[in-house]
Amino acid sequence: MKLLIHPAVETARLDRIREAAGDMVVCNVDSADDAQREIVDADAFFGKMTPELLSAAALLKWVQSPTASLEHYLFPELIEHPCQLSNMRGLFSDVIADHVMGYVLCFARNLHLYMRRQMESRWAPVGNEEMTEQTFVTGPSSVSPVDNAHIHLSDATIGVVGAGFIGQEVCRRAAAFGMEVLAVDPICRQVDDIVDEVWLPERLPELLAASDFVVIAAPHTPATYKLFRTEQFEQMKDSAFLINIGRGVIVDLEDLTSALEGRLIAGAALDVFETEPLPAEHPLWKMENTILTPHIAAASPRIAERHLETLLENIRCFVSGKSPTTLVDKEQWF
């Protein structure tokens, strides 16, 4: 058997790959011409597959994508090819879920506003911006406007769109904060003892209407492209916040901007965008009710080692005649 790697990987990774591959030949090439020649008798492939490479492959049984997302990787010939395809899902679940809860806490405690006011040396509690002094002599006798302007998380509901690896971790973290957790997913039906019934996507409007925070943790697929438009924002509470760490094209950016300007929803936190980088002149940059991060929710010093371990485990599976641990359905893109 033979594994082709293209583009070539560095020596440290290559040594680990050869160790996992055992007696399987490992061919590590950089040039497109070399890859075109070597793939003719390759059984497995890791790297950037192209229609030209695939058309030259006579024995190919397994392709390993170097990424978790597949919208940029798949093409019609690869979908139709009998080879198995695996991706890199599961590497980022805890990291991205942490990022999501950072957004949630910012909105719940108005930290996104207080950080802006700190830059202005401005003492202005949200809910009563003119209040300069608080007295605790007799203790609180009633719920104040400032109290009402801050969300008590254990009274809040989070709705997770996509209960895969990332979505499930979001559910677990939200539950640890005492939040009520809802989720929709086409496949997953339960998340531990947190979500007894993960709803089918047809119940998305019900989730939107019930949620104080809506988290998009779904991949880019034909079914999720521009899933969130004005209609979906109208189905949300006007006090609710949208969080997108899935894929930018799931949310129509123009419709979201209009929804935020028109206060259809209270705010949005975005790590992914329909256009990246987000143009400097885009109005989202200057909105007080947005938190924008530059596609870094998955950033962590742990990702490289996890990436390699997933690759090595899938190589071991292939050598032993098993399916890869991260096998995908090419028709559904995940």
NUVOMAR-258380 format. One record per residue: x, y, z of N, C-alpha, C, O, CB in turn; residue in one letter. Coordinates in steps of 0.02 Angstrom, whole numbers, plus 50000, padded with zeros to 5 digits. Glycine has a CB too. Layout:
# residues N
XYZXYZXYZXYZXYZA
...
This chain:
# residues 334
500424994050000500005000050000500445006250000501035006150018499525000050061M
500135011749979500515017949972500085023949994499505024549975500755018949899K
500385028350033500085034650054500455040350022501075040850028500095035350132L
500095044649987500385050649957500205056649999499625057750017500145051549883L
500715060750015500615067050051500805072750005501365072949979501025067150117I
500345077349994500475083149951500005088849972499395087849974500375081449875H
500285094749987500985096649989501375092850044501085090050089501055104150000P
502025092950038502455089250084502415092050154502325098050164503185089350060A
502485087650204502505089850274503235089850297503665086850265502075085250319V
503355093050354504035093750380504265087050410503865082550422504075099250432E
504915086550421505225080250442504935077350506504815071350510505965081250450T
504815081650556504565079150620503905075550612503805070150640504495084850670A
503445078550575502795075250563502875069050519502555063950531502305080050531R
503295069550469503395064050423503655057850460503445052250444503885066050368L
504095058750507504355053050545503795049550583503765043450585504905055350594D
503355053450614502795050550651502315047050604502035041750621502435055950691R
502205049850546501755046950496502025040250473501655035350467501645051650436I
502665039950458502975033750435502945028350489502865022450474503705034950413R
503025030450550502975025650605502265022650609502185016650618503155029050672E
501755026950602501065024550605500895020350544500485015750548500585030450610A
501205021950487501055018450424501345011450421501115007350381501305022450366A
501835009950462502125003250462502445001550396502905004950373501604998150480G
502204996050364502494993950301502224997750241502464996750185502374986550291D
501735002050251501455005850195501965011050172502265014550213500785009350216M
502055011550107502515016550078502215023450088501625024550074502645015050002V
502625028150111502415035050120502805039450072503415039850075502515037450194V
502445042750028502755047049977502575054349993501995056249991502525045049904C
503085058350008502985065250032503255069949979503855070749972503345066350101N
502805073249941503035077249884502745084349887502195085449912502835073849818V
503135088949860502925096049859502655098249792502165101949789503505100449879D
502965096149738502765098749673502135095249647502015089449660503335097849623S
501745099149609501125096449580501285090949530500905086149524500725102149547A
501825091649493502005086549443502175079949477501965074649454502605088949400D
502545080249532502715074149568502085070949597502015064849596503215075649624D
501645075049623501025072349651500605069049598500305063749609500625077949686A
500575072049539500185069249484500455062449464500085057949446500185074049424Q
501105061749467501415055349448501335050149503501195044349488502165056449433R
501415052149565501405047349621500705044949639500625039649668501725050449681E
500195048949623499525046949645499235041249603498735038249622499055052949641I
499555039749547499295034449502499195027949539498695024549529499765033449443V
499675026049582499615019649617499535020549693499685016049732500225015349602D
499315026549714499235027749786498555025049809498055025549775499275035349801A
498565022049869497955019449900497635024649946497025024549958498105013149939D
498045029249971497815034150019498145040850004498675041249975497965031950092A
497805046250026498055052950011497915057550070497375057350099497725055749946F
498405061750087498325066950136498575073450107499135073850083498695065250201F
498155078650110498345085150084497785088350044497195087350060498965084550040G
497975092149994497485095849954497315091849891497705091749843497745102849936K
496735088649891496515084949833496235089749780495895094649797495985079749853M
496375088249717496115092249662495795087549610495935081649610496675096549629T
495365090149566495085085949514495615082649470495535077049448494625090049470P
496165086349458496695083549416497035077649450497165072549418497215088949400E
497175078249514497475072749550497005066749553497205061049542497665074949621L
496375068049568495895062649575495815058749509495745052649510495225065349599L
495815062349454495715059049389496295054349372496215049749333495645064349334S
496885055649402497465051449388497515045549435497915040949424498095055549391A
497115045549488497155040249539496785034049516496195034249498496865042749606A
497135028349516496835022049494496645017449552496215013149543497305018449448A
496955018449610496855013749666496595017049729496525013749781497515010249681L
496435023349726496295027349786495695024749825495145023749798496185034549767L
495805023549891495275021049934495105025849991494555025650018495485014349963K
495575030250009495465034650066495815041350056496395041550034495705031350132W
495455046650071495725053450069495625056650137495075056450165495385057650013V
496155059650164496125063150228496185070650215496705072950192496675060750276Q
495665074450231495695081650226496105084550283496065081950339494985084750226S
496495089750272496875092750326496465097550369496715100350418497475096450298P
495825098450351495395103150387494765099750411494585094250387495225109250343T
494415103050457493765100550480493215102550430492785098450414493595103150550A
493245108650406492745110950359492885108050290493465106950271492735118750356S
492355106850252492425103450188492135107350129492195105150072492105096750191L
491835113150141491515116750086492015118950033491845119449974491155122850113E
492635120050055493165122150008493555116149981493965116949936493645127050042H
493415110250007493805104249990493445099849940493755096949896493965100350054Y
492795099249948492405094749906492295097549836492245103649826491745093249939L
492245093049788492055094749720491675088649693491745083249720492675096649675F
491275089549641490825084149618491165077449608490885072349628490495086249555P
491745077349576492085071049563492285067349627492265061249631492695072149519E
492485071249678492685068149741492075065349777492105060049808493045073249786L
491515068949774490895066549805490685059949774490455055449808490335071849799I
490745059549708490515053549672491015047749676490835042049664490385055249600E
491635049249692492155044049694492025039049750491775041049803492855047249702H
492175032749741492045027749793492505028149854492395024649903492085020849764P
493025032249852493485032649908493135035349970492655039149965494085037049890C
493395033450028493165036350091493505043050102494085043950081493305031550150Q
493155047550134493445054150151493375055250226492845053950255493085059950111L
493905057450257493885059250328494135066450336494515068950294494305054350372S
493915069650391494115076550403494455077050471494635072050501493515081350398N
494525083250495494875084450559494395086950612494575091150653495445089450549M
493785084550612493305086850662493505084550732493865079550740492595084350645R
493275088250781493395086450851494015089450882494135088750942493445079150856G
494425092950842495045095750869494915101950911495285103450958495525097450813L
494395105650894494305112350920493715113050968493575118550992494225117250863F
493375107650983492725108051016492745111851082492355116451093492465101051029S
493215109951126493235113351191493465120551185493205124951219493705109551238D
493945121751140494215128551131493675133251106493585138751132494815128451082V
493305131151055492785135451026492205136251074491915141651078492535132550960I
492045131051112491515131651162491715136751216491295140451240491365124751194A
492355136851235492585141851282492485148851253492275153451288493335140751299D
492635149651189492565156151156491825158251157491665164051170492825155751083H
491385153551143490665154951145490455157551214490095162551219490255148651126V
490675154051267490475156151333490785162951352490495166651392490675150951385M
491355164551323491625171251331491155176451303491035181551335492315171851297G
490895175251243490395179751215489785180251260489545185751274490185177251145Y
489525174451282488925174351323489025178551387488595182551405488735167051342V
489595177651420489725181351481489795188851467489565193051507490365178751514L
490105190551412490165197651394489475200851387489355206251414490555198451329C
489035197551350488365200351340487965200351405487615205251420487995196551286F
488005194851443487615194351504487815199751555487385202551588487695187451535A
488455201151560488715205951609488885212651577489175216951610489325203151644R
488715213551514488845219951479489585221751476489765227651473488455225551512N
490015216751476490735218051476490955221551411491415225551411491125211651486L
490605219851356490775223051292490655230651296491005234451262490365219951235H
490165232751335490035239951343490515243051394490765248551383489305241051365L
490635239551449491075242351500491785243051476492135247751497491065237951562Y
492015238651432492685239351405492745245651362493255249051363492885233151364M
492215247151324492215253351285492215259451331492565264351318491605253551237R
491825259051384491775264751431492425265651470492605271251489491185263851478R
492765260151483493415260651516493895264751474494285268651501493705253551529Q
493875263851409494325267551364494165275051366494585279151348494265264951293M
493555276751389493355283751393493395286351465493195292051479492635284551367E
493665282251511493685284051583492985286051607492905291051642494195289751596S
492495282251588491795284051600491465279151648491415273151633491405284351534R
491225281651704490865277651754490125278051736489805283251746490985280251829W
489855272551708489165272851684488855265851686488895262251637489135275651612A
488555263951743488235257351746487685256551694487255260951687487945256151816P
487695251051658487165249751609486505249151646486445245351694487325243351566V
486005252751623485355252851655485225259351692484655261251703485295247051703G
485765262751711485715269251744486375272751736486775273151782485515268651819N
486485275351676487145278151658487325284251700487915286051704487155279951585E
486835287551731486975293651770487135292151842487325296651879486375298351767E
487075285851864487195284051933487945284251947488335280651916486905277051949M
488155288451994488865289052011489025286252079489615285352095489065296252008T
488525284852120488655282252187488115277252206487525278352192488685287952238E
488305271952238487835266952262487875266552338488415266952367487965260052231Q
487285265752370487275264952442487025258052460486535255652431486845270352475T
487345254852507487155248152528486955248052602486995242852635487735243152514F
486745253852627486605254552698486055249852720486115246452771486425261752715V
485505249652682484935245452701484875239352657484425235252669484295249452697T
485305238552608485245232852562484725234352509484315238852517485065226452601G
484725230452455484245231652400483535229852421483415224452449484445227652337P
483075234352408482375233152424481955231252364481385229052370482075239252457S
482245232152304481875230552243482375229352187482965230852193481375236252224S
482115226652132482525225552073482605232252036482105235352018482215220152026V
483215234252026483345240851996483415240251920483495234751894483985243952026S
483395245951885483535245851813484225242951796484315239751744483475252851785P
484705244151840485375241451829485355233751835485655230251794485885244351879V
484995231251885484905224051891484615221051828484855216051802484465222351952D
484075224251804483725221651745484135222051681483995218451633483085225451735N
484645226251681485075226951622485625221751620486025221651573485375233851620A
485665217451671486175212151674485815205451679485355204651719486655213251736H
486025200751638485675194351632485925189451684486525188451692485765191351562I
485455186351720485605180951767485625174551726485095172151704485075180651826H
486205171751716486275166251667485845160151683485595156951637486985164151664L
485755158651747485345152751763484605153851750484205149151755485455150751835S
484415160051733483735161451711483675161451635483125162351608483495168151739D
484235160551600484255161451527484255154751491484445149551518484865165451507A
484045154951428484025149151384484515150151327484535155451296483305147851357T
484905144951313485355145151255485115140051205484955134351223486085143651277I
485085142051142484885137551088485475136251043485765141051016484295140451049G
485655130051033486255128150995486035125250928485675120250926486695123151035V
486255128250874486085125950807486665121850781487175124550759485925132050758V
486595115250783487125110650765487425107450827487835110550861487675114250725G
487215101350842487445097950903487975092750887487925087050909486855094650939A
488465094750848489045090550835489545091250891489355092750948489365092350767G
490175090050877490695090250929490705097050964490705097451025491375088750899F
490705102450924490735109150954490095110750989490105113051047490885114450900I
489525109650957488885111250987488765107651052488485110451099488335109550939G
488985101351056488895097551118489315100551175489085100751232489095090251106Q
489915102751158490325105951210490025112551234490065114251293491035107151185E
489715116151188489365122251208488795120551256488705123851306489085126051146V
488425115351240487875113151283488135111551354487825113551403487525106951254C
488685107951358488955105951423489175112051464489035112451524489555101251413R
489495116751432489725122751468489135127051489489125129751544490215126751425R
488655127851445488065131851462487685128651521487455132251565487595132551402A
487635122051521487295118551576487655119651641487345120151694487235111051561A
488325120051639488715121251700488575128051730488675129051790489455120551685A
488345132751689488145139351713487415139551735487155144751754488275144651659F
487085133751731486385133351752485885135551699485295136451715486285137551812G
486105136351638485665138551584485225132851560485425127051563486065141451526M
484625134451537484215129551502484505128851432484655133851399483465131651500E
484565122651408484905121451345484425118151295484105113051311485525116951356V
484375121051236484005118251180484495117151122485005120451118483405122851158L
484335112451077484765111251020484375108350962483885104750972485345106451039A
484595109950902484335106850841484915103850802485465106650801483945111950797V
484795098150771485315094750732484985089450688484495086350709485855091550779D
485235088350627484935083250584485085076050605484735071450584485155084250514P
485595075050646485805068250663485795066950739485465062250761486505066850637I
486135071150777486185070050850485495070650882485115075250866486675075250881C
485335065950926484675065950957484705067251032484185068351063484335059350944R
485295067151063485355068251135486055070551152486535068251121485175061851174Q
486115074951201486775077151225486815075451299486535079051341486885084851213V
487165069951315487235067651384486545067651418486045065451389487735072151423D
486535070051480485895070951514485685078251515485275080351556485925068151586D
485985082151470485865089351467485275090951421484825094651440486495093051443I
485295088151361484755089051313484455082251298484745078351260485005092651247V
483895080751327483585074251319483335073151248483335067551222483015073351367D
483115078551216482855078151148483145083751106482945089551112482085078351146E
483635082051064483885086851015483385086950958483245081850926484615084950990V
483115092850945482585093450894482875092950823483455094350812482215100050903W
482445090950778482625091050707482635098350683482315102650713482125086850665L
483005099850629483055106750606482385110050590482345116250590483475106950545P
481875106150577481215109050563480945113050622480505117250614480725103550544E
481215111650682480985115250741481415121250758481385123950814480955110550800R
481835123450711482255129350722481845135450743482055138850789482655130950659L
481275136950711480895142850734480705142450808480695147550842480265143550692P
480545136550832480375135550902480975137050947480905140250999480115128450915E
481555134750927482165136150965482305143650966482475146351018482765132250935L
482245146950909482385154050905481925158050950482145162750983482325156550833L
481295156250951480815159950992480935159151066480745163551105480115157650975A
481245153651086481325152151158482005154251186482085154251247481235144751169A
482485156051143483175156751165483375164051179483165168651143483645153851113S
483765164951232484065171551246484735172251211484955177851196484145172451322D
485055166651198485675166451160485605161051107485425155351123486305165151206F
485735162651044485705157750990486415156850964486725161550940485215160050933V
486665150650968487355149150948487345144950885487065139450885487735145551006V
487655147350833487715143550771488375139650774488915142550772487695148250708I
488305133050779488885128650782488855123550726489125118050732488935125150850A
488515125150672488405120650616488945121650563489245127050559487715121750586A
489075116550522489555117250467489215120550407488595121150405489845110450446P
489615122650360489355125150296489175119250253489605115350232489865129750260H
488535118450239488275113250195487755116350149487555122050160487975107150236T
487535112750098486995115550057486375117350098486005121950080486795110650003P
486255113750153485665114950194485735120950241485235123850262485505108850235A
486365122950257486455128450304486655135050270486695140150304486975126650355T
486775134950206486975141150170486425146450178485855145350159487105139650095Y
486615152150206486155157750219485525155450257484965157550242485955161150153K
485635150950304485075148550346484775154250387484175154250401485315142950391L
485205159050407484965164550448484895170950405485385173850382485445165850508F
484265172850396484105178950361483605182850403483485181250461483825177450290R
483315187950375482845192250413482295188150446482095189550502482545197550367T
482035183150410481495179050438481695175850504481305175750551481295173650388E
482305173450508482535170150570482645175350626482515173950684483185166250556Q
482895181250609482995186450659482315188750687482265190450746483385192350631F
481815188850644481145190650667480845185450713480425187050755480675191650607E
481085179250707480835173850750481175173950819480925170850866480945167150717Q
481735177450825482095177950888481775183250933481425187650909482835179550876M
481905182750998481715188051044482095194451027482665194151004481845185851117K
481775200251038482155206451026482685207751080483085212251074481665212351022D
482675203651132483175204051185483725198751177484175198151220482845203251254S
483695194951124484145189251115484785191251077484805196251042483795183651078A
485295187151087485945188251055486115182351009485995176551026486505189251109F
486385183950950486605178850902487365178050909487725182950913486415180850829L
487585171750910488295170250911488445165450854488125160250847488505167050980I
488925167150812489105162850756489845161050759490285165250748488945166250689N
489975154650773490655151950770490675146050721491155142250719490915149750840I
490125145450681490075140050632490435141950568491035141250561489345138350618G
490045144450521490325146850458489985153350439489385154350450490235141650402R
490375157950410490125164650395489525164650349489075168650357490655168750366G
489525160150299488995160350249488325157950275487825158350240489195156150189V
488305155350337487675153350366487245159350382486625158950384487785149050429I
487565165050395487205171250413487275176350357487835178150338487475174150480V
486715178550331486725183950281486925190350316486565192850359486025184650245D
487515193050299487795198650336487385205050328487325208850376488505199850313L
487115206150269486705212150259486075211850300485875216850331486535212850184E
485745205950302485145205250342485295205850416484905208850453484805198450328D
485865203050438486045203650509486175210950527485945213250579486675199450524L
486525214550485486665221550498486005225450505485935229650550487095224650442T
485535224150461484885227550465484515225650528484195229850560484455225850403S
484565219250547484225216950608484505220350670484135221950716484285209450614A
485165221350671485485224650729485315232150729485175234950782486245223550727L
485325235250671485165242350668484435243650687484275248650719485295245150598E
483995238950667483285239650682483075236750748482485236650765482885236550628G
483565234150787483435231250853482955225450850482565224350897483175236550900R
482975221650794482595215350793482885210550844482525206650875482615212150723L
483545210850854483885206850906484335211650945484485217150922484295200950875I
484545209451005484915213951049485645214751030485945219951042484875211451119A
485935209550999486645210050982486885203750948486515198950940487055211251044G
487515203950927487815198150892488555197850907488905202950911487695198650815A
488795191650915489515190350922489715185750865489425180450856489695187150992A
490205187850827490395184250766491145182950764491545187450775490185188150703L
491325176750751492015175050739492125173350665492695173250641492235169150782D
491585172150629491615170450558491125175050520490615177150547491435162950545V
491305176550458490935181550421490845179350349491245175550322491305188350423F
490315181750318490175180150249490745182550204490905179450154489515183350226E
491045188150222491645190750188492205191350240492125194650291491495197650154T
492765188150226493345188550271493975190550232494105187950178493455181750307E
494365195250260494225199250320493615203750311493465205850255494835203450339P
493275205250365492715209950362492995216850342493455219350375492335210350430L
492715219950289492985226450266492985231650322492525231950363492565228950208P
493505235650323493585240650377493015245550380492865248350432494235244350368A
492685246650323492135251550322491455248550340490955252050339492095254650254E
491445241950356490805238750370490515241550435490875242450484490885231050375H
489855243050436489545246050496489575241750559489525244450614488835247750482P
489655235150552489685230950612490255232850658490195232050719489755223650591L
490805235350631491385237150671491215242250724491485242050779491945239750627W
490765246850709490645252550753490015251750796489845256250834490585258850712K
489675246050791489075245050830489255243050902489675238750912488625239750797M
488925246150950489055244551020488785237651039489015234551088488745249751065E
488295235151002487985228751020488285222950981487945217850971487235229051008N
488905223550958489245218050925489915216650958490245221050986489355219650850T
490115210350954490795208250973491065204550912490775199550890490805203751039I
491625206850885491905203950825492615201450839493035205050865491915209150767L
492735195150822493415192350827493615189450759493185186950723493445186850883T
494255189850742494475188350673494605180950660495175178950646495105192150659P
494075176850664494105169650648494655166150688495075162650661494225168650572H
494635167350753495165164450797494875160150854495235158550901495585170050826I
494235158450850493925154650904494265147950915494235145150970493185153550889A
494595145250864494915138750870495655139250890495995134150894494865134950804A
495895145250901496605146150916496785143050984496455144551034496795153550915A
497295138850985497505135551046498175132251035498305129650980496975130351070S
498615132151084499255128551077499165121051074499655117451062499715130351134P
498565118451084498445111251083498255108551014498265102551004497905109551132R
498085112850967497775110550905498255106650861498065101550832497515116450866I
498885108850855499365105350812499465098150833499475093550791500035109050811A
499525096950899499635090150922499015085850911499065079950894499825090050997E
498425088850920497805085150908497725083450834497495078050816497195089250933R
497905088150791497875087150719498295081150699498065076750662498105093450681H
498905080950724499355075450707499085068850734499105063750699500055076750734L
498835068750796498585062550825497985059850786497905053850778498395063650898E
497555064350762496985062050721497225058950656496985053750636496505067950706T
497715062250624497995059550563498305052650575498195047950537498515064350534L
498695052050628499035045750642498535040250657498615034550634499515046550701L
498015041850695497515036750712497145034450649497005028550642497025039550763E
496995039050605496655037150543497105033050497496875028650461496405043250506N
497755034550497498225030450459498245023350488498235018450450498935033550461I
498275022750553498275016150585497635012250567497655006250554498335016750661R
497075015850567496445012650548496475010050477496255004450463495855017550556C
496735014150432496765012150361497215005950353497035001250317497025017950318F
497785006050385498255000450379497934994050405498064988650378498905001950418V
497524994550456497214988550485496544986850454496204982250477497124989450559S
496354990450401495744988850365495114991650396494564989450379495684981550360G
495184996450441494594999550473494445006250441494865009250408494715000450549K
493835008550451493645015250427493965020550472494085019250530492875016050427S
494105026450445494405031750486493925033950541493315033350534494585037850442P
494205036450595493795038450652493385044650638492885046050671494225039650713T
493585048450588493235054650571492935054350501492945059150463493715060750576T
492665048450484492355047450419491775052450409491385053750455492095040150413L
491715055150348491185059850333490725057150279490905052750241491465066550313V
490125060050277489655058650224489765064050171489585069850180488905058750250D
490065062050115490255066950065489645070650036489695076550019490635063650009K
489085067250032488485070450005488235076050049487965080950025487935065249995E
488325075150115488075080250162488605085350184488455090150218487795076850223Q
489235084150163489795088650178490015088350251490375092850273489595095650160W
489805083250289490045082750358490025075450381490205073950437489625087250405F
